[in-house]
Amino acid sequence: MMAHTARNSNMNTLGFKKLQNLDNENAGARLGAKSMAVQKPAQRAALGNISNTMRTTQVAGKKVVKKDARTKTMVKSKATSSLQSVASLPVPVDNSKPDICRSPLPQVVDKMEVDSVESAIEAFSQQLIDLQVEDIDKDDSDNPQLCSEYVKEIYLYMRSLEKRMAVPAAYLDREGQLTGRMRHILVDWLVQVHLRFHLLQETLFLTVQLIDRFLVDHTVSKGKLQLVGVTAMFIASKYEEMYPPEINDFVYITDQAYTKSQIRQMEIVMLKGLGYNLGKPLCLHFLRRNSKAAMVDPQKHTLAKFLMEITLPEYSMVQYDPSEIAAAALYMSMRLLGSEEDGWGAKMTHYSMYNEDHIRPIVRKMAQAVIRNDAMTEKYHAVKTKYRSSRFMNISTLPELESDLIKSLAEDGEERM
């Protein structure tokens, strides 16, 4: 519990002042936290109050907390039927294999080698001097919440964690029932569920991360794929949210396809299968650091978030580390909306730890994902629909996302950009 608290504290305080309020999806949760501190919430029915917010009214001089009434209209029937139609395909029955075949738990490294960390910190600091790179943390010493004294150690540790919990490429291309298309349908549906539940953006990225890490070492049948998805979001919600949705909400959202007991059982299997290691860093953590270094405006930061979210359903992107995705998204955002000063120069290479040559292939795949998403029907691009709203600065409607530049990025990643 202490490690969890420290992790969330570190991750949430590393953002910089200008971009602390850019993550619009977190605003509702923060407001909800204030009101919930005054009044303990009553028990809610499925989807009765999933926004982490409460309304107070004045009755006879007393404050009365009312639930924010919401109808039970949901994308469940459409999305659930999509997954169930995939699950209904005829599959040869093999009684010799259970639905879920657990592999031995991965070895967990308890601590980092102190000598290597200290040498890495020294090299990092020396590079600031040698390359004459601006120290973006020099003015943060008076703010203890920004952890300027050991922010370098934090990010080096995060880089080691993402390597330790990496997902191999094409991990579904083995003998099994699942395909990349099924994963795409599942993640697209989870984006809609996440938006309907008004959850933090960290919860969505952690959900997809848990699904991929679990499926790497476990064989799951088609009929249980959606169960894995909702269970991953259930776990991620309890890990990230102050007031996570109830288990009844997830039963309802699957159109009663699974029971509470099945979700609890899958939760046990997933947690054991993951070795209870839920602390792999997210793209958002690295993006906030990179945006601080690049001093980008809110529009570029939001566009980078959109590009990162576009990669979530993409099966071809699973092998990249969160720090790589974050660097490529910001690079592409800066290119589409006009480069900052010297572009991706020594400063951005230093703080992201990736040069242009490294991230170009990732940018190419990301641009291809944007073009592919535009060509899809409305049925399977929930991310683009989500970012059309004013809440996200109408970012998915930018003409730059359909420009010749993005087409050139998608066609030739080796070209000097």
C-alpha positions as CSV (number, residue, x, y, z in Angstrom):
1,M,0.0,0.0,0.0
2,M,2.9,2.4,0.8
3,A,4.5,1.6,-2.5
4,H,1.3,2.3,-4.3
5,T,0.8,5.6,-2.5
6,A,4.3,6.7,-3.2
7,R,4.0,5.7,-6.9
8,N,0.8,7.7,-7.4
9,S,2.2,10.7,-5.6
10,N,5.4,10.7,-7.7
11,M,3.6,10.2,-11.0
12,N,1.0,12.8,-10.3
13,T,3.3,15.5,-9.1
14,L,5.9,15.3,-11.9
15,G,3.9,17.4,-14.2
16,F,4.8,21.1,-14.7
17,K,2.8,24.1,-13.8
18,K,1.5,25.1,-17.2
19,L,0.1,21.7,-18.0
20,Q,-1.2,20.6,-14.6
21,N,-4.8,21.3,-15.7
22,L,-4.6,20.1,-19.3
23,D,-5.9,16.6,-18.6
24,N,-9.5,17.6,-18.7
25,E,-10.7,14.1,-17.9
26,N,-9.3,14.4,-14.4
27,A,-11.2,17.6,-13.6
28,G,-14.5,15.8,-12.7
29,A,-12.7,13.4,-10.4
30,R,-11.0,16.2,-8.5
31,L,-14.3,18.1,-8.1
32,G,-16.0,14.9,-7.0
33,A,-13.3,14.3,-4.4
34,K,-14.1,17.7,-2.7
35,S,-17.8,17.0,-2.4
36,M,-17.3,13.4,-1.4
37,A,-15.1,14.5,1.5
38,V,-18.1,16.4,2.9
39,Q,-20.6,13.6,2.6
40,K,-20.1,9.8,2.5
41,P,-21.8,8.5,-0.7
42,A,-24.7,6.2,-0.4
43,Q,-24.6,2.7,-1.9
44,R,-25.5,3.0,-5.7
45,A,-27.1,0.7,-8.1
46,A,-25.4,-0.4,-11.3
47,L,-24.5,2.8,-13.3
48,G,-26.5,4.9,-10.9
49,N,-23.6,7.2,-10.2
50,I,-20.4,6.4,-12.0
51,S,-18.9,9.9,-12.5
52,N,-17.3,10.2,-9.0
53,T,-19.4,13.3,-8.5
54,M,-22.2,14.2,-6.1
55,R,-24.7,17.1,-6.2
56,T,-25.7,19.0,-3.0
57,T,-28.9,20.9,-2.6
58,Q,-30.2,23.1,0.2
59,V,-33.3,21.7,1.9
60,A,-34.6,23.4,5.1
61,G,-31.2,24.8,5.8
62,K,-29.5,21.5,5.5
63,K,-27.2,20.1,2.8
64,V,-28.6,17.1,1.1
65,V,-26.5,15.0,-1.2
66,K,-28.3,13.7,-4.2
67,K,-27.0,11.2,-6.8
68,D,-26.5,12.5,-10.2
69,A,-29.3,10.7,-12.0
70,R,-28.2,9.0,-15.2
71,T,-30.1,6.9,-17.6
72,K,-28.9,3.4,-18.4
73,T,-28.4,4.1,-22.0
74,M,-25.1,2.6,-23.0
75,V,-23.1,1.3,-25.9
76,K,-23.3,-2.1,-24.3
77,S,-25.7,-3.7,-26.7
78,K,-23.7,-2.6,-29.8
79,A,-20.2,-3.3,-28.5
80,T,-21.2,-6.4,-26.6
81,S,-22.8,-7.9,-29.7
82,S,-19.7,-7.1,-31.7
83,L,-17.5,-9.1,-29.3
84,Q,-20.1,-11.9,-29.0
85,S,-20.4,-12.2,-32.7
86,V,-16.6,-12.8,-32.8
87,A,-17.0,-15.2,-29.9
88,S,-19.8,-17.1,-31.7
89,L,-17.5,-18.2,-34.5
90,P,-17.2,-22.0,-34.6
91,V,-14.1,-23.2,-32.8
92,P,-12.7,-26.7,-32.5
93,V,-13.2,-28.0,-29.1
94,D,-10.1,-29.2,-27.3
95,N,-10.9,-30.7,-23.9
96,S,-7.3,-31.3,-23.2
97,K,-6.8,-27.5,-22.6
98,P,-8.6,-25.4,-20.0
99,D,-9.9,-22.0,-21.0
100,I,-7.0,-20.4,-19.1
101,C,-3.7,-22.1,-18.9
102,R,-1.5,-20.3,-16.3
103,S,2.2,-20.2,-16.8
104,P,4.7,-19.9,-13.9
105,L,4.9,-16.4,-12.5
106,P,7.6,-14.2,-13.9
107,Q,10.6,-13.5,-11.7
108,V,10.4,-10.1,-10.0
109,V,13.4,-8.1,-9.3
110,D,13.1,-6.7,-5.8
111,K,15.6,-3.7,-6.1
112,M,17.8,-2.0,-8.6
113,E,21.5,-2.1,-8.4
114,V,22.6,1.0,-6.6
115,D,25.9,1.4,-8.4
116,S,24.3,1.3,-11.9
117,V,21.7,3.8,-10.9
118,E,24.2,6.2,-9.4
119,S,26.4,6.0,-12.5
120,A,23.4,6.6,-14.7
121,I,22.5,9.7,-12.7
122,E,26.0,11.0,-13.0
123,A,26.0,10.4,-16.7
124,F,22.7,12.2,-17.0
125,S,23.9,15.2,-15.1
126,Q,27.1,15.3,-17.0
127,Q,25.2,15.4,-20.3
128,L,23.4,18.5,-19.1
129,I,26.8,20.2,-18.9
130,D,28.4,18.8,-22.0
131,L,25.5,19.5,-24.3
132,Q,24.6,22.7,-22.6
133,V,21.0,21.5,-22.1
134,E,18.7,23.6,-20.0
135,D,17.9,22.1,-16.6
136,I,14.1,22.1,-16.6
137,D,14.0,21.3,-12.9
138,K,16.2,24.2,-11.6
139,D,13.3,26.4,-10.6
140,D,11.3,23.7,-8.9
141,S,13.3,23.4,-5.7
142,D,10.9,25.5,-3.7
143,N,8.0,23.2,-4.6
144,P,8.3,19.9,-2.7
145,Q,5.5,18.3,-4.8
146,L,7.6,18.4,-7.9
147,C,10.3,16.2,-6.4
148,S,13.1,18.1,-8.2
149,E,15.8,16.6,-5.9
150,Y,15.2,13.1,-7.2
151,V,13.1,13.4,-10.3
152,K,15.9,12.0,-12.4
153,E,16.1,8.9,-10.3
154,I,12.3,8.5,-10.6
155,Y,12.3,8.5,-14.3
156,L,15.3,6.2,-14.6
157,Y,13.5,3.8,-12.3
158,M,10.4,4.1,-14.5
159,R,12.5,3.3,-17.5
160,S,13.7,0.1,-15.9
161,L,10.2,-0.9,-14.9
162,E,8.9,-0.6,-18.5
163,K,11.7,-2.7,-19.8
164,R,11.1,-5.3,-17.1
165,M,7.4,-5.6,-18.0
166,A,7.7,-5.2,-21.7
167,V,5.2,-6.9,-24.1
168,P,6.7,-8.8,-27.0
169,A,5.6,-8.1,-30.6
170,A,3.0,-10.3,-32.2
171,Y,2.4,-12.2,-29.0
172,L,-1.1,-13.3,-30.2
173,D,0.4,-14.9,-33.4
174,R,0.8,-18.2,-31.7
175,E,-1.5,-21.2,-31.6
176,G,-4.6,-19.9,-30.0
177,Q,-8.1,-18.5,-30.7
178,L,-7.4,-14.7,-30.3
179,T,-6.4,-12.3,-33.1
180,G,-5.3,-8.7,-33.4
181,R,-8.7,-7.8,-34.8
182,M,-10.5,-9.2,-31.7
183,R,-8.2,-7.2,-29.5
184,H,-9.0,-4.1,-31.6
185,I,-12.7,-4.6,-31.1
186,L,-12.3,-5.1,-27.4
187,V,-10.1,-2.0,-26.8
188,D,-12.4,0.2,-28.9
189,W,-15.3,-0.9,-26.8
190,L,-13.4,-0.3,-23.6
191,V,-12.7,3.3,-24.7
192,Q,-16.4,3.8,-24.9
193,V,-17.0,2.2,-21.5
194,H,-14.2,4.3,-20.0
195,L,-15.7,7.5,-21.3
196,R,-19.2,6.5,-20.1
197,F,-17.8,5.8,-16.6
198,H,-16.0,9.2,-16.5
199,L,-12.8,7.6,-15.3
200,L,-9.2,9.0,-15.3
201,Q,-7.2,8.6,-18.4
202,E,-4.6,6.7,-16.5
203,T,-7.2,4.0,-15.9
204,L,-7.7,3.4,-19.6
205,F,-4.0,3.1,-20.4
206,L,-3.5,0.8,-17.4
207,T,-6.5,-1.3,-18.5
208,V,-5.0,-2.0,-21.9
209,Q,-1.6,-2.6,-20.4
210,L,-3.0,-5.2,-18.0
211,I,-4.8,-7.0,-20.9
212,D,-1.7,-7.3,-23.0
213,R,0.6,-8.4,-20.1
214,F,-1.9,-11.0,-19.1
215,L,-2.5,-12.4,-22.5
216,V,1.2,-12.8,-23.2
217,D,1.5,-15.8,-20.7
218,H,-2.1,-17.0,-20.7
219,T,-4.3,-18.8,-23.2
220,V,-7.8,-17.4,-23.2
221,S,-10.8,-18.5,-25.3
222,K,-12.8,-16.1,-27.5
223,G,-15.8,-16.3,-25.1
224,K,-13.6,-15.1,-22.2
225,L,-11.9,-12.2,-24.0
226,Q,-14.5,-9.6,-23.0
227,L,-14.4,-10.9,-19.4
228,V,-10.6,-10.3,-19.4
229,G,-11.3,-6.8,-20.6
230,V,-13.9,-5.7,-18.0
231,T,-11.9,-7.4,-15.3
232,A,-8.8,-5.5,-16.3
233,M,-10.7,-2.2,-16.1
234,F,-12.2,-3.2,-12.8
235,I,-8.6,-3.8,-11.4
236,A,-7.3,-0.6,-13.0
237,S,-10.2,1.4,-11.5
238,K,-9.4,0.2,-8.0
239,Y,-5.7,1.0,-8.6
240,E,-6.1,4.5,-10.0
241,E,-9.6,5.9,-9.0
242,M,-10.6,7.4,-5.7
243,Y,-14.1,6.1,-6.2
244,P,-14.1,3.2,-8.7
245,P,-17.2,1.8,-10.3
246,E,-18.9,-1.1,-8.5
247,I,-18.8,-4.6,-9.8
248,N,-22.5,-4.4,-10.7
249,D,-21.6,-1.6,-13.1
250,F,-19.3,-4.0,-15.0
251,V,-21.9,-6.7,-15.0
252,Y,-24.5,-4.3,-16.5
253,I,-22.1,-3.0,-19.1
254,T,-21.6,-6.5,-20.5
255,D,-25.3,-6.9,-20.9
256,Q,-25.3,-9.6,-18.1
257,A,-22.9,-11.7,-20.2
258,Y,-20.9,-12.4,-17.1
259,T,-21.8,-12.6,-13.4
260,K,-20.2,-10.9,-10.4
261,S,-18.7,-14.3,-9.4
262,Q,-17.1,-14.7,-12.8
263,I,-15.5,-11.2,-12.7
264,R,-14.2,-11.9,-9.2
265,Q,-12.7,-15.2,-10.2
266,M,-11.1,-13.6,-13.2
267,E,-9.7,-10.9,-11.0
268,I,-8.0,-13.5,-8.9
269,V,-6.5,-15.2,-11.9
270,M,-5.3,-12.0,-13.5
271,L,-3.7,-10.6,-10.3
272,K,-1.9,-13.9,-9.7
273,G,-0.9,-14.2,-13.3
274,L,0.6,-10.7,-13.2
275,G,2.4,-11.4,-10.0
276,Y,0.5,-8.5,-8.4
277,N,2.8,-6.1,-10.3
278,L,0.6,-3.3,-11.6
279,G,3.2,-0.5,-11.5
280,K,4.4,-0.4,-15.0
281,P,4.7,3.3,-16.0
282,L,2.1,4.7,-18.5
283,C,2.6,6.9,-21.6
284,L,1.0,9.8,-19.8
285,H,3.8,9.9,-17.2
286,F,6.4,10.3,-19.8
287,L,4.4,12.7,-22.0
288,R,4.0,15.2,-19.1
289,R,7.8,15.2,-18.6
290,N,8.4,15.6,-22.3
291,S,5.8,18.4,-22.7
292,K,7.5,20.2,-19.9
293,A,10.9,20.0,-21.6
294,A,9.4,21.1,-25.0
295,M,7.3,23.9,-23.4
296,V,4.4,23.0,-25.7
297,D,1.1,24.7,-25.6
298,P,-2.2,23.0,-24.6
299,Q,-3.2,22.1,-28.1
300,K,0.0,20.2,-28.9
301,H,-0.2,18.4,-25.6
302,T,-3.8,17.4,-26.2
303,L,-3.0,16.3,-29.7
304,A,-0.1,14.1,-28.4
305,K,-2.6,12.5,-25.9
306,F,-5.0,11.8,-28.8
307,L,-2.1,10.2,-30.8
308,M,-1.2,8.0,-27.9
309,E,-4.8,6.9,-27.4
310,I,-5.1,6.1,-31.1
311,T,-2.3,3.5,-30.6
312,L,-4.2,1.6,-27.9
313,P,-6.3,-0.6,-30.2
314,E,-3.4,-1.1,-32.6
315,Y,-2.0,-4.6,-32.3
316,S,1.2,-3.6,-34.2
317,M,2.1,-1.1,-31.4
318,V,2.1,-3.4,-28.4
319,Q,5.9,-4.0,-28.5
320,Y,6.8,-0.4,-27.9
321,D,7.6,0.9,-24.4
322,P,5.4,3.7,-23.0
323,S,8.3,6.1,-23.1
324,E,8.7,5.5,-26.8
325,I,5.0,6.0,-27.6
326,A,5.0,9.3,-25.6
327,A,8.1,10.6,-27.4
328,A,6.8,9.7,-30.8
329,A,3.4,11.2,-30.1
330,L,4.8,14.5,-28.9
331,Y,7.3,14.6,-31.9
332,M,4.4,14.0,-34.3
333,S,2.3,16.6,-32.6
334,M,5.0,19.2,-32.8
335,R,5.5,18.4,-36.5
336,L,1.9,18.7,-37.4
337,L,1.3,21.9,-35.5
338,G,4.6,23.6,-36.1
339,S,8.0,22.6,-34.6
340,E,9.2,24.3,-31.4
341,E,12.4,26.3,-31.7
342,D,15.0,23.8,-32.9
343,G,12.6,20.9,-33.1
344,W,13.7,17.6,-31.6
345,G,17.1,18.8,-30.7
346,A,19.6,18.0,-28.0
347,K,17.2,19.1,-25.2
348,M,14.4,16.7,-26.2
349,T,16.8,13.9,-27.0
350,H,18.3,14.3,-23.5
351,Y,15.0,14.4,-21.6
352,S,13.1,11.8,-23.7
353,M,16.3,9.7,-24.1
354,Y,15.3,9.0,-27.7
355,N,16.7,10.7,-30.8
356,E,14.9,11.3,-34.1
357,D,16.3,8.2,-35.7
358,H,14.9,6.0,-33.0
359,I,11.4,7.4,-33.0
360,R,10.8,7.8,-36.8
361,P,9.6,4.2,-37.3
362,I,7.2,4.6,-34.4
363,V,6.0,7.9,-35.9
364,R,5.4,6.2,-39.2
365,K,3.2,3.5,-37.6
366,M,1.4,6.1,-35.6
367,A,0.6,8.1,-38.7
368,Q,-0.6,5.0,-40.5
369,A,-2.9,4.3,-37.5
370,V,-4.4,7.8,-37.8
371,I,-5.1,7.3,-41.6
372,R,-6.4,3.8,-41.0
373,N,-8.7,5.1,-38.3
374,D,-10.1,7.8,-40.6
375,A,-10.9,5.1,-43.2
376,M,-12.9,3.0,-40.7
377,T,-16.6,3.1,-40.1
378,E,-17.9,4.9,-37.0
379,K,-18.3,1.5,-35.5
380,Y,-14.6,1.1,-34.6
381,H,-13.1,4.5,-34.0
382,A,-14.2,5.5,-30.5
383,V,-11.1,7.5,-29.8
384,K,-11.7,9.8,-32.7
385,T,-15.3,10.3,-31.7
386,K,-14.2,11.0,-28.1
387,Y,-11.8,13.7,-29.1
388,R,-14.3,15.5,-31.3
389,S,-15.9,17.1,-28.2
390,S,-15.0,20.5,-26.9
391,R,-13.9,18.9,-23.7
392,F,-10.9,17.6,-25.7
393,M,-10.5,20.8,-27.7
394,N,-12.1,19.2,-30.8
395,I,-8.6,17.8,-31.5
396,S,-9.6,15.0,-33.8
397,T,-11.2,17.5,-36.2
398,L,-7.9,19.3,-36.9
399,P,-7.3,19.6,-40.6
400,E,-3.6,18.7,-40.0
401,L,-4.7,15.1,-39.3
402,E,-5.7,14.8,-42.9
403,S,-2.9,16.9,-44.4
404,D,-0.2,15.8,-46.9
405,L,2.3,16.0,-44.1
406,I,0.8,13.2,-42.1
407,K,0.5,11.1,-45.3
408,S,4.2,11.7,-46.0
409,L,5.0,10.6,-42.4
410,A,3.0,7.4,-42.9
411,E,4.6,6.6,-46.3
412,D,8.3,7.3,-45.6
413,G,9.6,7.1,-42.1
414,E,13.2,7.3,-43.2
415,E,12.9,10.7,-44.8
416,R,14.3,13.5,-42.8
417,M,11.4,15.2,-41.1
